[in-house]
Amino acid sequence: EVVRTIENGAFTMSKILLERDKNYTVELIKPGYYPRRIAVCTTLPNRIKLNEGFLYEYEMQIEFIKELKGVEPYYIDFPVALVTYNKWKHKFFYSKKYTADIKDEVNSELCAAK
């Protein structure tokens, strides 16, 4: 199910309304480049009430990788980031280790294909 399509190249998560306690994949598509994905889990602790307004604002740069003809790296379909709520910091964060590992895997596959 497509929740929202944004035509221009820049967007913020505040432009995307996500329901609580759901899992989403945000897919970023640019012609001539491999699609990039971000996995977002909106599960929140029970103590956070829906009528309590909060805004998750996060800046992340996603690097698009130019498509190589005939090359479909296995790891390119994996999300480049996993975003979840950190109950100790009371904010959403992404796993830096996971992102670094996926980036390394994709780069290794692309270097081997050249």
Secondary structure, 3 states (H helix, E strand, C coil): CCCCCCCCCCCCHHHCCCCCCCEEEEEECCCCECCEEEEEECCCCCCCCCCCCCCCCCCCCCCCCECCCCCCCHHHHCCCEEEEEECCCCEEEECHHHHHHHHHHHHHHHHHHC
